[in-house]
Every structure is written in structure tokens, then in C-alpha cells.
Amino acid sequence: METQERADIGVFGGSGFYSLIEHAREVAIETPYGAPSDLLALGEIAGKRVAFLPRHGKDHRYPPHMINYRANAWAMKALGVKHIIAPTACGSLTPDFKPGSMVVADQIVDRTTARKDTFYDGSITTHVSFADPYCPTMRPVAIEQLRALGIETHDHGTIVVIQGPRFSSRAESRWFSAMGWEVINMTQYPESYLARELEMCYVNISLITDYDVGLEGVGGIEPVSHHEVVEVFHKNNARVKDGIFKIIEHLDIKAKCPCQSALQGARA
């Protein structure tokens, strides 16, 4: 896992975030799980060493169900990363979470299938706690800094993660809403859990790009389309980047956190 390259903070995101790091250099990281989605961009932000990886690849060639999540997480750990910031485009399952607003999620529901979602296939059985999926030390920093920029930010939200690449049916979306889940996405699992297995702190920033199809009857809201998602995401790209920059600036990379000892008590 060792490499001479080092970073303090990792960012998983879309290719539009490459400009986040000025004068970045790209490095290739080999992993036991194959190649990550792309080269990792390394540089400095606010005096901290940062690594960026586009989870779908630079040209968005990997759909959500084909991303090599294990390789991506392993590559970050190989660089020495202890904190992951993970912006994502998400749909809203409630009228209260409007497009253009952001959510610092606190819970997750996995509805994916057959994804490689653990590093521990044997021979030592390992059960890592995932009761609180998102880092308790990073979440308050993210909430505070997003709000300081004047961004409408929800301080909680449950993300239901679907397999993709298709969007939900009307019946599925209504079910998710009825369960009280607020946000829907295709990439938060197993990315968030694999970070926990590697004892990295992880925070999600959900940019709400649309209302999911189950809300089409609320105030004339139409079903989600890919075009709509891309359009809203691009319009808000600068705001998300500003938020990431401020989070990095104010993040205490030396702070102790239970995420960093997740394997304690996970084995018999």
C-alpha cells in the first residue's frame, strides 16, 4: 500500500472539480483491487496536502454500478489520507429539500446489489460498525462552512443508494419517500463504508439537483431527467468547490475521531 506520495485529505467528485487544486500533478496508484477510476491529482489547498479522484473517471466512463470503489478507497489510503470529502449529485425525496440546496447526510440505506463492498473476504472475519456512517468530527465543520457561504444547508438527511444506472420507478420513489428517506443517490454505497473499513473519516455533501419521480404530483414537479441533473450540477459547481475549499481550510487534520479506530473490536 505504501507510496512516496502523500496527502492529508482526499476528495471524490466529478471531473469538474479538477480546478479545485491549482498546479496539480497527476500520479498513478496501483492497488490489489485493480486500477482506480483515474489518475489522482495531488496538490495543496490552504496549507494541506489534497488528493482528488473523479469517481466516474475524467470522461465519466464508469457508470455507478461499474466503479471500482475498493481500488478508489485503497488508493486514497495508500497516500496516507485520513479524511475524505465526497460531494455528490443527489435527488430529493421531499419537497423540503429543494434543488440547489445541500445536505450533509447523517444516515444511509443501501439498496444496491452485488457490489464489492468489503476488503475483508477472509480469512479473518471482520465486522465493522456502521451505525453512524458519516464522520462525527467532519460533519459539523461541513455544515458550518457551507452555511457561512450562504448556502442553504440541511444538517441531516438519510441517503437511499440505488443500483443505477436507471432512475427509480414511480412506485419505488414513493416507497422511499414514505420510509422518511430524504435523499437518493447511486454512489454513496459502498464508497462510504469502504472508507470506514480503512479507518478514514468520511463526509458527504449532497447537492440536490432534482426532485425524484415520486414527487411529480407535488406542485407540478416533473420526473427527473439526466439533462436536468447535469444542468443543475454545472450551475452549482462553483458553490460546491467553494464549500470544499472552506471545509479543507477549517478541518483539523490532527483531530482524534472514532472513525480512525473502526477496526478495534471488529474481530473476534
C-alpha positions as CSV (number, residue, x, y, z in Angstrom):
1,M,0.0,0.0,0.0
2,E,3.0,2.3,0.5
3,T,3.9,5.1,-1.9
4,Q,6.2,8.1,-1.6
5,E,3.4,10.4,-2.5
6,R,1.4,11.7,0.5
7,A,-1.9,13.6,1.1
8,D,-3.8,14.6,4.2
9,I,-7.3,14.9,2.7
10,G,-8.9,13.1,-0.2
11,V,-11.8,14.4,-2.4
12,F,-14.0,12.1,-4.5
13,G,-16.0,14.0,-7.1
14,G,-16.8,14.8,-10.7
15,S,-14.3,15.8,-13.3
16,G,-15.4,19.4,-12.9
17,F,-13.5,19.6,-9.6
18,Y,-10.0,19.3,-11.2
19,S,-9.7,23.1,-11.0
20,L,-10.1,22.7,-7.2
21,I,-6.3,22.1,-7.0
22,E,-4.0,24.6,-8.6
23,H,-0.8,23.4,-10.2
24,A,-1.8,19.8,-9.5
25,R,0.3,16.9,-10.6
26,E,-1.2,13.5,-11.5
27,V,0.0,10.2,-10.1
28,A,-0.9,6.6,-10.8
29,I,-1.6,4.4,-7.7
30,E,-1.5,0.6,-8.0
31,T,-3.9,-1.4,-5.8
32,P,-4.5,-5.1,-5.1
33,Y,-8.1,-4.5,-6.5
34,G,-7.1,-3.1,-9.9
35,A,-6.9,0.4,-11.2
36,P,-8.7,3.3,-9.6
37,S,-11.2,5.3,-11.7
38,D,-8.4,7.5,-13.0
39,L,-5.1,9.2,-12.1
40,L,-5.1,11.0,-8.8
41,A,-4.4,14.8,-8.8
42,L,-2.2,16.0,-5.9
43,G,-1.7,19.5,-4.7
44,E,-2.1,21.9,-1.8
45,I,-5.2,23.8,-0.5
46,A,-5.0,26.1,2.5
47,G,-1.7,24.6,3.5
48,K,-3.0,21.0,3.5
49,R,-2.0,18.3,1.0
50,V,-5.0,17.2,-1.0
51,A,-5.7,14.3,-3.4
52,F,-8.5,14.4,-5.9
53,L,-10.0,11.4,-7.8
54,P,-13.0,11.6,-10.2
55,R,-15.0,8.6,-9.1
56,H,-16.5,8.1,-12.6
57,G,-13.2,8.8,-14.4
58,K,-12.3,12.0,-16.2
59,D,-14.5,11.3,-19.1
60,H,-17.3,9.8,-16.9
61,R,-16.8,6.4,-18.4
62,Y,-17.8,4.4,-15.4
63,P,-21.5,4.3,-14.5
64,P,-22.3,4.0,-10.8
65,H,-22.5,0.2,-10.7
66,M,-19.2,-0.2,-12.5
67,I,-17.0,2.0,-10.4
68,N,-14.1,0.2,-8.7
69,Y,-14.9,1.5,-5.3
70,R,-12.3,-0.7,-3.5
71,A,-9.5,0.5,-5.7
72,N,-10.5,4.1,-5.3
73,A,-10.6,3.9,-1.5
74,W,-7.4,1.9,-1.3
75,A,-5.6,4.4,-3.4
76,M,-6.5,7.2,-1.0
77,K,-5.4,5.2,2.0
78,A,-2.1,4.4,0.2
79,L,-1.4,8.1,0.0
80,G,-1.9,8.4,3.8
81,V,-5.3,10.1,3.5
82,K,-7.2,10.2,6.8
83,H,-10.2,12.5,5.8
84,I,-12.4,12.1,2.7
85,I,-14.8,14.8,1.4
86,A,-17.3,13.3,-1.0
87,P,-19.6,15.7,-3.0
88,T,-22.4,14.0,-4.9
89,A,-25.3,15.0,-7.1
90,C,-28.5,13.7,-5.5
91,G,-32.2,13.7,-5.9
92,S,-34.7,14.9,-3.3
93,L,-37.4,12.7,-1.9
94,T,-39.1,15.5,0.0
95,P,-40.4,19.0,-1.0
96,D,-38.4,20.5,1.9
97,F,-35.0,19.7,0.2
98,K,-35.1,21.9,-2.8
99,P,-32.8,21.8,-5.9
100,G,-29.7,23.9,-5.4
101,S,-29.7,23.2,-1.6
102,M,-27.1,21.0,0.0
103,V,-27.4,18.2,2.5
104,V,-24.7,17.0,5.0
105,A,-26.0,13.5,5.3
106,D,-26.1,11.6,8.6
107,Q,-27.6,8.2,7.6
108,I,-27.6,5.8,4.6
109,V,-29.7,3.0,3.3
110,D,-28.2,0.5,0.9
111,R,-30.4,-0.7,-2.0
112,T,-27.6,-1.8,-4.3
113,T,-26.9,-5.3,-5.4
114,A,-23.7,-7.4,-6.0
115,R,-21.2,-4.5,-5.5
116,K,-17.8,-5.4,-4.0
117,D,-18.3,-3.8,-0.6
118,T,-15.6,-5.1,1.7
119,F,-11.9,-5.6,2.0
120,Y,-12.4,-8.5,4.4
121,D,-13.5,-11.6,2.5
122,G,-11.4,-13.7,4.8
123,S,-9.5,-15.4,6.4
124,I,-10.1,-13.2,9.4
125,T,-13.8,-12.4,9.9
126,T,-14.2,-8.7,10.4
127,H,-17.5,-6.9,11.4
128,V,-17.0,-3.1,11.3
129,S,-19.7,-0.9,12.9
130,F,-21.6,1.3,10.5
131,A,-24.2,2.6,12.9
132,D,-23.2,6.2,12.2
133,P,-21.9,6.1,8.6
134,Y,-20.6,9.7,8.4
135,C,-17.8,11.2,10.4
136,P,-18.9,12.9,13.6
137,T,-16.0,15.3,13.6
138,M,-16.2,16.3,9.9
139,R,-20.0,16.8,9.6
140,P,-20.2,19.9,12.0
141,V,-17.3,21.5,10.1
142,A,-19.0,20.9,6.7
143,I,-22.3,22.3,8.0
144,E,-20.8,25.4,9.5
145,Q,-18.6,26.2,6.5
146,L,-21.4,25.7,3.8
147,R,-23.8,27.9,5.8
148,A,-21.0,30.5,6.2
149,L,-21.0,30.8,2.4
150,G,-24.7,31.5,2.4
151,I,-25.6,28.1,1.0
152,E,-28.9,26.6,2.1
153,T,-27.7,23.5,4.0
154,H,-29.6,20.8,5.7
155,D,-27.8,19.4,8.7
156,H,-29.2,15.9,8.4
157,G,-30.6,13.5,5.8
158,T,-30.8,9.8,5.0
159,I,-29.5,8.8,1.6
160,V,-31.0,5.8,-0.1
161,V,-28.5,4.4,-2.5
162,I,-29.9,2.7,-5.6
163,Q,-28.1,0.4,-8.0
164,G,-28.3,2.6,-11.2
165,P,-27.8,3.4,-13.9
166,R,-31.5,3.7,-14.2
167,F,-33.6,6.1,-12.2
168,S,-36.3,4.9,-9.8
169,S,-39.8,3.8,-10.9
170,R,-42.7,5.9,-9.5
171,A,-43.6,3.1,-7.1
172,E,-40.0,2.8,-5.8
173,S,-39.7,6.6,-5.3
174,R,-43.0,6.8,-3.4
175,W,-41.8,3.9,-1.2
176,F,-38.5,5.7,-0.4
177,S,-40.4,8.9,0.4
178,A,-42.9,7.0,2.6
179,M,-40.0,5.5,4.6
180,G,-38.9,9.0,5.5
181,W,-35.7,9.0,3.5
182,E,-34.8,12.4,2.1
183,V,-32.1,11.9,-0.5
184,I,-31.4,9.5,-3.3
185,N,-28.1,8.7,-4.9
186,M,-26.2,5.9,-6.8
187,T,-22.6,6.1,-5.5
188,Q,-22.6,6.6,-1.7
189,Y,-22.5,2.9,-1.1
190,P,-20.1,1.2,-0.8
191,E,-17.8,4.2,-1.1
192,S,-18.6,5.5,2.4
193,Y,-18.4,2.1,4.1
194,L,-15.1,1.1,2.4
195,A,-13.6,4.4,3.8
196,R,-14.7,3.2,7.3
197,E,-13.1,-0.2,6.8
198,L,-9.8,1.6,6.1
199,E,-10.3,3.9,9.1
200,M,-10.7,7.1,7.1
201,C,-13.0,9.8,8.2
202,Y,-15.7,10.5,5.5
203,V,-18.2,13.2,5.0
204,N,-20.8,13.6,2.2
205,I,-22.1,16.8,0.6
206,S,-25.2,16.1,-1.3
207,L,-26.0,18.8,-3.9
208,I,-29.8,18.4,-4.6
209,T,-30.1,18.6,-8.4
210,D,-33.8,17.5,-8.8
211,Y,-36.9,16.1,-7.3
212,D,-37.2,12.3,-7.7
213,V,-40.0,10.9,-9.9
214,G,-42.3,10.1,-6.9
215,L,-42.8,13.9,-6.3
216,E,-44.1,14.6,-9.8
217,G,-47.6,15.3,-8.4
218,V,-46.4,17.9,-5.9
219,G,-46.8,21.4,-7.3
220,G,-46.4,20.3,-10.9
221,I,-42.9,18.8,-10.4
222,E,-41.9,16.7,-13.4
223,P,-39.9,13.4,-13.2
224,V,-36.2,13.6,-13.1
225,S,-34.1,13.5,-16.3
226,H,-30.3,13.2,-16.8
227,H,-30.2,16.5,-18.6
228,E,-31.8,18.2,-15.6
229,V,-29.3,16.7,-13.2
230,V,-26.3,17.8,-15.3
231,E,-27.7,21.3,-15.8
232,V,-28.3,22.0,-12.1
233,F,-25.0,20.4,-11.1
234,H,-23.0,22.6,-13.5
235,K,-24.8,25.7,-12.4
236,N,-23.8,24.9,-8.8
237,N,-20.3,23.6,-9.4
238,A,-18.6,26.7,-8.2
239,R,-20.6,26.8,-5.0
240,V,-19.7,23.2,-4.2
241,K,-16.0,23.9,-4.9
242,D,-16.1,27.0,-2.7
243,G,-17.6,24.8,0.1
244,I,-15.0,22.1,-0.3
245,F,-12.2,24.7,-0.1
246,K,-13.6,26.2,3.1
247,I,-14.1,22.8,4.7
248,I,-10.5,21.9,3.9
249,E,-9.3,25.2,5.3
250,H,-11.1,24.7,8.6
251,L,-10.6,21.0,9.0
252,D,-8.4,19.9,11.9
253,I,-6.5,17.0,10.3
254,K,-4.9,16.1,13.7
255,A,-8.3,15.7,15.5
256,K,-8.9,12.4,17.1
257,C,-12.0,10.6,15.8
258,P,-13.7,7.2,16.3
259,C,-13.6,6.6,12.6
260,Q,-9.8,6.2,12.9
261,S,-10.1,3.2,15.2
262,A,-13.0,1.5,13.5
263,L,-11.3,-1.9,13.5
264,Q,-10.9,-2.0,17.2
265,G,-13.4,-4.7,18.4
266,A,-14.3,-5.6,14.9
267,R,-12.6,-9.0,15.1
268,A,-13.0,-11.9,17.5
